[in-house]
Amino acid sequence: MSRAILRFVRLSPTKARLVAREIQGMNGEEALAKLEFMPNKAARIIAKVVTSAIANGGYDADEVIIKSCRVDRGPYLKRYRPRARGMASRILKPTSHIYVEVEKES
């Protein structure tokens, strides 16, 4: 079993979880093919993490399954936008931590 972690990526965890749930339990090669044709920003980022997890174990993509693909919430980047009458409103830009574990198919 091998894993890869990508932390503090500038991506909403809610949107990334939709993509992560799609590939859990899939064969590594099928998952990468599916992620390649998804139109989401999260799909491109998760594909890189899956590729890294496969390479960390020294496996080929067709001989592994994705055991878990988890997306946790990271800290928010806090920004401010000027508003009327000298006030300011807060803008929260979310970040995510992405964890991928792969294991050899039995």
MOPAC internal coordinates of N, CA, C and O (Angstrom, degrees):
PM7 1SCF
backbone

  N    0.0000 0     0.00 0     0.00 0    0    0    0
  C    1.4526 1     0.00 0     0.00 0    1    0    0
  C    1.5228 1   108.14 1     0.00 0    2    1    0
  O    1.2310 1   121.24 1   -44.14 1    3    2    1
  N    1.3183 1   115.23 1   135.86 1    3    2    1
  C    1.4610 1   119.85 1   176.53 1    5    3    2
  C    1.5183 1   108.42 1  -134.28 1    6    5    3
  O    1.2310 1   121.51 1   -18.43 1    7    6    5
  N    1.3393 1   114.71 1   161.57 1    7    6    5
  C    1.4578 1   118.33 1  -177.42 1    9    7    6
  C    1.5192 1   110.77 1  -144.01 1   10    9    7
  O    1.2310 1   121.77 1   -16.98 1   11   10    9
  N    1.3243 1   114.22 1   163.02 1   11   10    9
  C    1.4618 1   121.82 1   175.25 1   13   11   10
  C    1.5199 1   107.88 1  -140.49 1   14   13   11
  O    1.2310 1   120.97 1   -34.88 1   15   14   13
  N    1.3337 1   115.75 1   145.12 1   15   14   13
  C    1.4626 1   121.76 1  -178.16 1   17   15   14
  C    1.5185 1   108.54 1  -128.77 1   18   17   15
  O    1.2310 1   120.60 1   -46.79 1   19   18   17
  N    1.3109 1   116.46 1   133.21 1   19   18   17
  C    1.4619 1   122.05 1   171.94 1   21   19   18
  C    1.5209 1   106.80 1  -122.65 1   22   21   19
  O    1.2310 1   120.96 1   -60.51 1   23   22   21
  N    1.3326 1   115.77 1   119.49 1   23   22   21
  C    1.4551 1   119.99 1  -175.03 1   25   23   22
  C    1.5274 1   110.60 1  -113.83 1   26   25   23
  O    1.2310 1   121.45 1   -26.47 1   27   26   25
  N    1.3172 1   114.83 1   153.53 1   27   26   25
  C    1.4642 1   124.23 1   175.57 1   29   27   26
  C    1.5340 1   112.86 1    59.19 1   30   29   27
  O    1.2310 1   120.64 1  -143.55 1   31   30   29
  N    1.3192 1   116.38 1    36.45 1   31   30   29
  C    1.4660 1   119.24 1   177.00 1   33   31   30
  C    1.5225 1   108.39 1   -82.02 1   34   33   31
  O    1.2310 1   120.07 1   -41.81 1   35   34   33
  N    1.3034 1   117.47 1   138.19 1   35   34   33
  C    1.4672 1   124.01 1  -174.53 1   37   35   34
  C    1.5263 1   109.38 1   -80.65 1   38   37   35
  O    1.2310 1   121.49 1   -99.06 1   39   38   37
  N    1.3285 1   114.76 1    80.94 1   39   38   37
  C    1.4514 1   123.05 1  -172.95 1   41   39   38
  C    1.5172 1   108.34 1  -155.57 1   42   41   39
  O    1.2310 1   120.14 1   -40.57 1   43   42   41
  N    1.3088 1   117.33 1   139.43 1   43   42   41
  C    1.4533 1   120.97 1   179.52 1   45   43   42
  C    1.5312 1   110.18 1   -70.50 1   46   45   43
  O    1.2310 1   119.42 1   -52.28 1   47   46   45
  N    1.3375 1   118.72 1   127.72 1   47   46   45
  C    1.4626 1   119.38 1  -178.90 1   49   47   46
  C    1.5277 1   112.92 1   -65.02 1   50   49   47
  O    1.2310 1   119.86 1   149.43 1   51   50   49
  N    1.3128 1   117.87 1   -30.57 1   51   50   49
  C    1.4645 1   120.49 1   179.11 1   53   51   50
  C    1.5244 1   111.03 1   -63.24 1   54   53   51
  O    1.2310 1   120.53 1   136.69 1   55   54   53
  N    1.3266 1   116.59 1   -43.31 1   55   54   53
  C    1.4679 1   120.62 1   179.98 1   57   55   54
  C    1.5244 1   111.21 1   -72.66 1   58   57   55
  O    1.2310 1   120.47 1   146.04 1   59   58   57
  N    1.3264 1   116.70 1   -33.96 1   59   58   57
  C    1.4650 1   119.82 1  -179.34 1   61   59   58
  C    1.5260 1   111.31 1   -71.47 1   62   61   59
  O    1.2310 1   119.89 1   147.09 1   63   62   61
  N    1.3347 1   117.82 1   -32.91 1   63   62   61
  C    1.4753 1   120.62 1  -179.94 1   65   63   62
  C    1.5131 1   111.64 1   -64.86 1   66   65   63
  O    1.2310 1   119.83 1   148.01 1   67   66   65
  N    1.3258 1   117.93 1   -31.99 1   67   66   65
  C    1.4674 1   120.67 1   177.99 1   69   67   66
  C    1.5247 1   110.61 1   -60.75 1   70   69   67
  O    1.2310 1   120.48 1   140.70 1   71   70   69
  N    1.3231 1   116.68 1   -39.30 1   71   70   69
  C    1.4621 1   121.25 1   179.20 1   73   71   70
  C    1.5279 1   110.10 1   -75.83 1   74   73   71
  O    1.2310 1   119.96 1   139.27 1   75   74   73
  N    1.3385 1   117.69 1   -40.73 1   75   74   73
  C    1.4624 1   121.57 1  -176.91 1   77   75   74
  C    1.5312 1   111.80 1   -62.94 1   78   77   75
  O    1.2310 1   120.29 1   143.22 1   79   78   77
  N    1.3162 1   117.05 1   -36.78 1   79   78   77
  C    1.4767 1   120.35 1   179.52 1   81   79   78
  C    1.5191 1   111.93 1   -66.66 1   82   81   79
  O    1.2310 1   120.46 1   151.42 1   83   82   81
  N    1.3350 1   116.73 1   -28.58 1   83   82   81
  C    1.4631 1   120.53 1  -178.01 1   85   83   82
  C    1.5283 1   112.65 1   -66.84 1   86   85   83
  O    1.2310 1   120.21 1   148.30 1   87   86   85
  N    1.3419 1   117.20 1   -31.70 1   87   86   85
  C    1.4627 1   118.89 1  -171.40 1   89   87   86
  C    1.5233 1   113.76 1  -103.46 1   90   89   87
  O    1.2310 1   119.46 1   175.84 1   91   90   89
  N    1.3188 1   118.63 1    -4.16 1   91   90   89
  C    1.4593 1   120.44 1  -179.82 1   93   91   90
  C    1.5194 1   111.06 1   -62.63 1   94   93   91
  O    1.2310 1   120.66 1   -48.39 1   95   94   93
  N    1.3257 1   116.35 1   131.61 1   95   94   93
  C    1.4539 1   121.02 1   178.41 1   97   95   94
  C    1.5090 1   114.82 1    83.25 1   98   97   95
  O    1.2310 1   119.83 1   178.99 1   99   98   97
  N    1.3357 1   117.93 1    -1.01 1   99   98   97
  C    1.4672 1   121.00 1  -178.26 1  101   99   98
  C    1.5264 1   110.77 1   -85.96 1  102  101   99
  O    1.2310 1   121.34 1   -18.06 1  103  102  101
  N    1.3133 1   115.04 1   161.94 1  103  102  101
  C    1.4550 1   121.95 1   169.81 1  105  103  102
  C    1.5333 1   107.99 1   -65.55 1  106  105  103
  O    1.2310 1   120.00 1   -33.53 1  107  106  105
  N    1.3224 1   117.60 1   146.47 1  107  106  105
  C    1.4622 1   121.38 1  -176.11 1  109  107  106
  C    1.5143 1   113.58 1   -60.72 1  110  109  107
  O    1.2310 1   120.44 1   138.61 1  111  110  109
  N    1.3291 1   116.77 1   -41.39 1  111  110  109
  C    1.4647 1   120.61 1  -178.56 1  113  111  110
  C    1.5307 1   110.70 1   -68.77 1  114  113  111
  O    1.2310 1   120.38 1   138.49 1  115  114  113
  N    1.3277 1   116.87 1   -41.51 1  115  114  113
  C    1.4708 1   120.66 1   178.51 1  117  115  114
  C    1.5267 1   110.89 1   -64.92 1  118  117  115
  O    1.2310 1   120.81 1   139.81 1  119  118  117
  N    1.3197 1   116.05 1   -40.19 1  119  118  117
  C    1.4612 1   120.17 1  -179.30 1  121  119  118
  C    1.5262 1   111.15 1   -63.91 1  122  121  119
  O    1.2310 1   120.34 1   135.95 1  123  122  121
  N    1.3250 1   116.96 1   -44.05 1  123  122  121
  C    1.4604 1   120.48 1   179.07 1  125  123  122
  C    1.5299 1   111.35 1   -65.01 1  126  125  123
  O    1.2310 1   120.45 1   142.47 1  127  126  125
  N    1.3376 1   116.75 1   -37.53 1  127  126  125
  C    1.4637 1   120.07 1   177.70 1  129  127  126
  C    1.5313 1   110.97 1   -66.65 1  130  129  127
  O    1.2310 1   120.68 1   140.36 1  131  130  129
  N    1.3215 1   116.31 1   -39.64 1  131  130  129
  C    1.4663 1   120.35 1   179.26 1  133  131  130
  C    1.5260 1   110.90 1   -67.46 1  134  133  131
  O    1.2310 1   120.27 1   138.55 1  135  134  133
  N    1.3393 1   117.09 1   -41.45 1  135  134  133
  C    1.4623 1   121.18 1  -179.71 1  137  135  134
  C    1.5270 1   112.14 1   -66.83 1  138  137  135
  O    1.2310 1   120.78 1   149.11 1  139  138  137
  N    1.3307 1   116.12 1   -30.89 1  139  138  137
  C    1.4660 1   120.15 1  -178.07 1  141  139  138
  C    1.5309 1   112.08 1   -63.57 1  142  141  139
  O    1.2310 1   120.37 1   147.78 1  143  142  141
  N    1.3271 1   116.90 1   -32.22 1  143  142  141
  C    1.4557 1   120.43 1  -176.07 1  145  143  142
  C    1.5213 1   114.34 1  -101.95 1  146  145  143
  O    1.2310 1   120.21 1  -173.66 1  147  146  145
  N    1.3309 1   117.19 1     6.34 1  147  146  145
  C    1.4660 1   120.16 1   174.11 1  149  147  146
  C    1.5271 1   108.94 1   -81.18 1  150  149  147
  O    1.2310 1   119.60 1   -39.87 1  151  150  149
  N    1.3269 1   118.38 1   140.13 1  151  150  149
  C    1.4661 1   120.09 1  -176.70 1  153  151  150
  C    1.5293 1   114.66 1   -85.25 1  154  153  151
  O    1.2310 1   119.35 1  -170.80 1  155  154  153
  N    1.3273 1   118.84 1     9.20 1  155  154  153
  C    1.4648 1   121.54 1  -174.52 1  157  155  154
  C    1.5227 1   111.80 1   -88.83 1  158  157  155
  O    1.2310 1   120.99 1   -27.27 1  159  158  157
  N    1.3221 1   115.72 1   152.73 1  159  158  157
  C    1.4691 1   121.78 1   171.83 1  161  159  158
  C    1.5259 1   109.22 1   -64.97 1  162  161  159
  O    1.2310 1   120.82 1   141.55 1  163  162  161
  N    1.3256 1   116.04 1   -38.45 1  163  162  161
  C    1.4661 1   120.99 1  -178.51 1  165  163  162
  C    1.5270 1   111.29 1   -62.42 1  166  165  163
  O    1.2310 1   119.70 1   145.44 1  167  166  165
  N    1.3244 1   118.17 1   -34.56 1  167  166  165
  C    1.4639 1   121.13 1  -178.20 1  169  167  166
  C    1.5237 1   111.05 1   -64.09 1  170  169  167
  O    1.2310 1   120.08 1   139.18 1  171  170  169
  N    1.3233 1   117.45 1   -40.82 1  171  170  169
  C    1.4678 1   120.65 1   179.28 1  173  171  170
  C    1.5224 1   110.97 1   -65.09 1  174  173  171
  O    1.2310 1   120.58 1   138.73 1  175  174  173
  N    1.3326 1   116.50 1   -41.27 1  175  174  173
  C    1.4609 1   120.86 1  -177.59 1  177  175  174
  C    1.5299 1   110.50 1   -70.46 1  178  177  175
  O    1.2310 1   120.01 1   135.61 1  179  178  177
  N    1.3331 1   117.59 1   -44.39 1  179  178  177
  C    1.4648 1   121.13 1  -179.68 1  181  179  178
  C    1.5263 1   110.57 1   -65.59 1  182  181  179
  O    1.2310 1   119.89 1   145.69 1  183  182  181
  N    1.3279 1   117.82 1   -34.31 1  183  182  181
  C    1.4661 1   120.98 1   177.56 1  185  183  182
  C    1.5269 1   110.93 1   -60.85 1  186  185  183
  O    1.2310 1   120.32 1   140.89 1  187  186  185
  N    1.3241 1   117.00 1   -39.11 1  187  186  185
  C    1.4653 1   120.35 1   178.03 1  189  187  186
  C    1.5242 1   111.48 1   -66.20 1  190  189  187
  O    1.2310 1   120.54 1   142.27 1  191  190  189
  N    1.3344 1   116.57 1   -37.73 1  191  190  189
  C    1.4700 1   120.00 1   179.73 1  193  191  190
  C    1.5268 1   110.36 1   -69.85 1  194  193  191
  O    1.2310 1   120.11 1   140.46 1  195  194  193
  N    1.3310 1   117.39 1   -39.54 1  195  194  193
  C    1.4705 1   121.22 1   177.63 1  197  195  194
  C    1.5282 1   109.95 1   -63.47 1  198  197  195
  O    1.2310 1   120.18 1   136.30 1  199  198  197
  N    1.3164 1   117.26 1   -43.70 1  199  198  197
  C    1.4690 1   121.64 1   178.00 1  201  199  198
  C    1.5259 1   110.74 1   -60.34 1  202  201  199
  O    1.2310 1   120.71 1   139.13 1  203  202  201
  N    1.3188 1   116.24 1   -40.87 1  203  202  201
  C    1.4598 1   121.03 1   179.03 1  205  203  202
  C    1.5280 1   111.44 1   -66.28 1  206  205  203
  O    1.2310 1   120.19 1   139.22 1  207  206  205
  N    1.3313 1   117.25 1   -40.78 1  207  206  205
  C    1.4702 1   120.86 1   179.28 1  209  207  206
  C    1.5231 1   110.87 1   -64.33 1  210  209  207
  O    1.2310 1   120.49 1   140.91 1  211  210  209
  N    1.3239 1   116.67 1   -39.09 1  211  210  209
  C    1.4688 1   120.76 1   178.56 1  213  211  210
  C    1.5313 1   109.74 1   -66.26 1  214  213  211
  O    1.2310 1   120.42 1   136.84 1  215  214  213
  N    1.3300 1   116.80 1   -43.16 1  215  214  213
  C    1.4657 1   120.87 1  -179.54 1  217  215  214
  C    1.5277 1   111.83 1   -68.93 1  218  217  215
  O    1.2310 1   119.82 1   147.00 1  219  218  217
  N    1.3305 1   117.94 1   -33.00 1  219  218  217
  C    1.4626 1   121.08 1   179.30 1  221  219  218
  C    1.5211 1   112.17 1   -62.26 1  222  221  219
  O    1.2310 1   120.41 1   148.39 1  223  222  221
  N    1.3233 1   116.82 1   -31.61 1  223  222  221
  C    1.4611 1   120.49 1   179.22 1  225  223  222
  C    1.5180 1   113.04 1   -88.95 1  226  225  223
  O    1.2310 1   120.37 1   171.25 1  227  226  225
  N    1.3307 1   116.90 1    -8.75 1  227  226  225
  C    1.4634 1   120.59 1  -177.72 1  229  227  226
  C    1.5180 1   112.80 1    73.83 1  230  229  227
  O    1.2310 1   120.17 1  -153.42 1  231  230  229
  N    1.3285 1   117.29 1    26.58 1  231  230  229
  C    1.4604 1   121.90 1  -178.78 1  233  231  230
  C    1.5307 1   110.96 1   -96.88 1  234  233  231
  O    1.2310 1   121.51 1   -10.71 1  235  234  233
  N    1.3397 1   114.72 1   169.29 1  235  234  233
  C    1.4647 1   121.02 1   166.20 1  237  235  234
  C    1.5100 1   107.60 1   -95.29 1  238  237  235
  O    1.2310 1   120.44 1   -23.91 1  239  238  237
  N    1.3336 1   116.77 1   156.09 1  239  238  237
  C    1.4641 1   121.18 1  -175.62 1  241  239  238
  C    1.5297 1   112.83 1   -64.75 1  242  241  239
  O    1.2310 1   120.28 1   151.42 1  243  242  241
  N    1.3326 1   117.08 1   -28.58 1  243  242  241
  C    1.4654 1   118.89 1  -176.33 1  245  243  242
  C    1.5261 1   113.55 1   -83.38 1  246  245  243
  O    1.2310 1   119.56 1   172.09 1  247  246  245
  N    1.3388 1   118.44 1    -7.91 1  247  246  245
  C    1.4657 1   119.67 1  -177.63 1  249  247  246
  C    1.5300 1   113.76 1  -106.84 1  250  249  247
  O    1.2310 1   119.82 1  -169.38 1  251  250  249
  N    1.3275 1   117.95 1    10.62 1  251  250  249
  C    1.4677 1   120.47 1  -179.61 1  253  251  250
  C    1.5296 1   110.83 1  -124.63 1  254  253  251
  O    1.2310 1   121.68 1   -22.30 1  255  254  253
  N    1.3303 1   114.40 1   157.70 1  255  254  253
  C    1.4609 1   120.44 1   169.67 1  257  255  254
  C    1.5310 1   107.48 1  -119.77 1  258  257  255
  O    1.2310 1   121.18 1   -27.77 1  259  258  257
  N    1.3122 1   115.34 1   152.23 1  259  258  257
  C    1.4582 1   120.56 1   179.48 1  261  259  258
  C    1.5170 1   107.42 1   -85.08 1  262  261  259
  O    1.2310 1   120.93 1   -73.73 1  263  262  261
  N    1.3184 1   115.82 1   106.27 1  263  262  261
  C    1.4609 1   121.61 1  -177.06 1  265  263  262
  C    1.5166 1   110.70 1   -70.72 1  266  265  263
  O    1.2310 1   120.31 1   132.99 1  267  266  265
  N    1.3517 1   117.02 1   -47.01 1  267  266  265
  C    1.4601 1   119.43 1   176.62 1  269  267  266
  C    1.5160 1   109.94 1  -150.48 1  270  269  267
  O    1.2310 1   121.48 1   -34.50 1  271  270  269
  N    1.3040 1   114.78 1   145.50 1  271  270  269
  C    1.4595 1   122.91 1   175.41 1  273  271  270
  C    1.5227 1   105.37 1  -135.11 1  274  273  271
  O    1.2310 1   120.99 1   -72.50 1  275  274  273
  N    1.3352 1   115.71 1   107.50 1  275  274  273
  C    1.4611 1   120.82 1  -171.91 1  277  275  274
  C    1.5210 1   109.86 1  -119.59 1  278  277  275
  O    1.2310 1   120.90 1   -40.30 1  279  278  277
  N    1.3288 1   115.88 1   139.70 1  279  278  277
  C    1.4635 1   121.48 1   177.22 1  281  279  278
  C    1.5200 1   108.04 1  -122.96 1  282  281  279
  O    1.2310 1   120.97 1   -62.07 1  283  282  281
  N    1.3357 1   115.74 1   117.93 1  283  282  281
  C    1.4587 1   121.76 1   178.39 1  285  283  282
  C    1.5225 1   109.62 1  -108.45 1  286  285  283
  O    1.2310 1   121.20 1   -20.15 1  287  286  285
  N    1.3312 1   115.30 1   159.85 1  287  286  285
  C    1.4579 1   120.89 1   179.65 1  289  287  286
  C    1.5211 1   110.02 1   -81.10 1  290  289  287
  O    1.2310 1   121.03 1   -46.33 1  291  290  289
  N    1.3240 1   115.63 1   133.67 1  291  290  289
  C    1.4560 1   121.43 1   174.07 1  293  291  290
  C    1.5219 1   109.09 1  -100.64 1  294  293  291
  O    1.2310 1   120.21 1     9.28 1  295  294  293
  N    1.3225 1   117.21 1  -170.72 1  295  294  293
  C    1.4682 1   119.88 1   179.33 1  297  295  294
  C    1.5274 1   111.00 1   -72.28 1  298  297  295
  O    1.2310 1   121.07 1   -24.58 1  299  298  297
  N    1.3237 1   115.55 1   155.42 1  299  298  297
  C    1.4614 1   121.12 1   176.47 1  301  299  298
  C    1.5193 1   109.66 1   -87.63 1  302  301  299
  O    1.2310 1   120.74 1   -37.39 1  303  302  301
  N    1.3315 1   116.19 1   142.61 1  303  302  301
  C    1.4567 1   120.93 1   168.29 1  305  303  302
  C    1.5256 1   105.70 1   -87.56 1  306  305  303
  O    1.2310 1   120.17 1   -53.68 1  307  306  305
  N    1.3124 1   117.29 1   126.32 1  307  306  305
  C    1.4655 1   120.66 1  -175.70 1  309  307  306
  C    1.5220 1   109.50 1  -101.79 1  310  309  307
  O    1.2310 1   121.12 1   -57.30 1  311  310  309
  N    1.3093 1   115.46 1   122.70 1  311  310  309
  C    1.4586 1   122.36 1   179.24 1  313  311  310
  C    1.5242 1   108.21 1  -126.65 1  314  313  311
  O    1.2310 1   120.43 1   -18.96 1  315  314  313
  N    1.3305 1   116.79 1   161.04 1  315  314  313
  C    1.4655 1   121.16 1  -178.48 1  317  315  314
  C    1.5056 1   110.43 1  -128.08 1  318  317  315
  O    1.2310 1   121.29 1   -35.96 1  319  318  317
  N    1.3397 1   115.14 1   144.04 1  319  318  317
  C    1.4587 1   122.10 1   178.30 1  321  319  318
  C    1.5294 1   108.13 1  -119.46 1  322  321  319
  O    1.2310 1   120.03 1   -49.90 1  323  322  321
  N    1.3284 1   117.56 1   130.10 1  323  322  321
  C    1.4628 1   119.45 1   177.96 1  325  323  322
  C    1.5279 1   111.26 1   -65.94 1  326  325  323
  O    1.2310 1   121.07 1   -39.91 1  327  326  325
  N    1.3357 1   115.56 1   140.09 1  327  326  325
  C    1.4616 1   121.31 1   179.53 1  329  327  326
  C    1.5228 1   109.57 1  -126.90 1  330  329  327
  O    1.2310 1   121.45 1     6.00 1  331  330  329
  N    1.2972 1   114.84 1  -174.00 1  331  330  329
  C    1.4610 1   120.32 1  -176.21 1  333  331  330
  C    1.5295 1   111.86 1   -66.53 1  334  333  331
  O    1.2310 1   120.37 1   -27.71 1  335  334  333
  N    1.3167 1   116.89 1   152.29 1  335  334  333
  C    1.4707 1   125.52 1   175.39 1  337  335  334
  C    1.5327 1   112.50 1    59.81 1  338  337  335
  O    1.2310 1   120.50 1  -144.35 1  339  338  337
  N    1.3230 1   116.65 1    35.65 1  339  338  337
  C    1.4546 1   120.75 1   174.15 1  341  339  338
  C    1.5120 1   115.09 1    74.44 1  342  341  339
  O    1.2310 1   120.09 1  -168.87 1  343  342  341
  N    1.3190 1   117.44 1    11.13 1  343  342  341
  C    1.4613 1   120.24 1  -179.99 1  345  343  342
  C    1.5293 1   109.86 1   -89.26 1  346  345  343
  O    1.2310 1   121.19 1    -6.50 1  347  346  345
  N    1.3250 1   115.33 1   173.50 1  347  346  345
  C    1.4673 1   121.08 1   176.17 1  349  347  346
  C    1.5185 1   108.20 1  -139.54 1  350  349  347
  O    1.2310 1   120.98 1   -35.56 1  351  350  349
  N    1.3305 1   115.74 1   144.44 1  351  350  349
  C    1.4625 1   119.36 1   175.38 1  353  351  350
  C    1.5189 1   108.33 1  -114.82 1  354  353  351
  O    1.2310 1   121.11 1   -32.41 1  355  354  353
  N    1.3104 1   115.49 1   147.59 1  355  354  353
  C    1.4523 1   122.10 1  -175.24 1  357  355  354
  C    1.5253 1   110.31 1   -85.10 1  358  357  355
  O    1.2310 1   121.01 1   -39.90 1  359  358  357
  N    1.3217 1   115.67 1   140.10 1  359  358  357
  C    1.4542 1   122.50 1   172.60 1  361  359  358
  C    1.5285 1   106.69 1  -118.13 1  362  361  359
  O    1.2310 1   120.42 1   -54.45 1  363  362  361
  N    1.3243 1   116.80 1   125.55 1  363  362  361
  C    1.4606 1   121.89 1   179.71 1  365  363  362
  C    1.5304 1   109.04 1  -103.87 1  366  365  363
  O    1.2310 1   120.36 1   -58.95 1  367  366  365
  N    1.3196 1   116.91 1   121.05 1  367  366  365
  C    1.4578 1   121.69 1   178.83 1  369  367  366
  C    1.5299 1   107.51 1  -107.58 1  370  369  367
  O    1.2310 1   119.88 1   -69.38 1  371  370  369
  N    1.3333 1   117.84 1   110.62 1  371  370  369
  C    1.4639 1   120.73 1  -173.28 1  373  371  370
  C    1.5269 1   112.97 1   -75.66 1  374  373  371
  O    1.2310 1   121.40 1   -26.41 1  375  374  373
  N    1.3318 1   114.92 1   153.59 1  375  374  373
  C    1.4625 1   122.14 1   171.88 1  377  375  374
  C    1.5280 1   108.53 1  -125.57 1  378  377  375
  O    1.2310 1   120.89 1   -15.58 1  379  378  377
  N    1.3241 1   115.90 1   164.42 1  379  378  377
  C    1.4626 1   121.27 1  -176.11 1  381  379  378
  C    1.5166 1   110.92 1  -135.28 1  382  381  379
  O    1.2310 1   121.49 1   -22.72 1  383  382  381
  N    1.3271 1   114.75 1   157.28 1  383  382  381
  C    1.4557 1   122.51 1   169.32 1  385  383  382
  C    1.5320 1   106.51 1  -117.17 1  386  385  383
  O    1.2310 1   120.05 1   -53.41 1  387  386  385
  N    1.3317 1   117.51 1   126.59 1  387  386  385
  C    1.4627 1   122.04 1  -176.90 1  389  387  386
  C    1.5285 1   108.87 1  -113.20 1  390  389  387
  O    1.2310 1   120.48 1   -53.52 1  391  390  389
  N    1.3421 1   116.69 1   126.48 1  391  390  389
  C    1.4630 1   123.65 1  -179.97 1  393  391  390
  C    1.5230 1   108.48 1  -120.29 1  394  393  391
  O    1.2310 1   120.20 1   -52.43 1  395  394  393
  N    1.3273 1   117.23 1   127.57 1  395  394  393
  C    1.4758 1   121.65 1   179.01 1  397  395  394
  C    1.5228 1   108.25 1  -128.32 1  398  397  395
  O    1.2310 1   120.60 1   -50.13 1  399  398  397
  N    1.3304 1   116.46 1   129.87 1  399  398  397
  C    1.4649 1   122.66 1   174.77 1  401  399  398
  C    1.5230 1   109.10 1  -120.53 1  402  401  399
  O    1.2310 1   121.20 1   -48.19 1  403  402  401
  N    1.3212 1   115.30 1   131.81 1  403  402  401
  C    1.4644 1   120.34 1   176.34 1  405  403  402
  C    1.5298 1   108.82 1  -122.88 1  406  405  403
  O    1.2310 1   120.93 1   -28.77 1  407  406  405
  N    1.3303 1   115.82 1   151.23 1  407  406  405
  C    1.4636 1   119.52 1   175.13 1  409  407  406
  C    1.5191 1   109.32 1  -140.01 1  410  409  407
  O    1.2310 1   121.78 1   -22.43 1  411  410  409
  N    1.3193 1   114.20 1   157.57 1  411  410  409
  C    1.4519 1   120.72 1  -177.06 1  413  411  410
  C    1.5200 1   110.26 1   -66.09 1  414  413  411
  O    1.2310 1   121.30 1   -44.02 1  415  414  413
  N    1.3219 1   115.11 1   135.98 1  415  414  413
  C    1.4579 1   120.58 1  -179.58 1  417  415  414
  C    1.5274 1   109.19 1   -71.11 1  418  417  415
  O    1.2310 1   120.88 1   -45.65 1  419  418  417
  N    1.3327 1   115.92 1   134.35 1  419  418  417
  C    1.4681 1   118.07 1  -177.83 1  421  419  418
  C    1.5168 1   111.93 1   -93.74 1  422  421  419
  O    1.2310 1   120.10 1   180.00 1  423  422  421

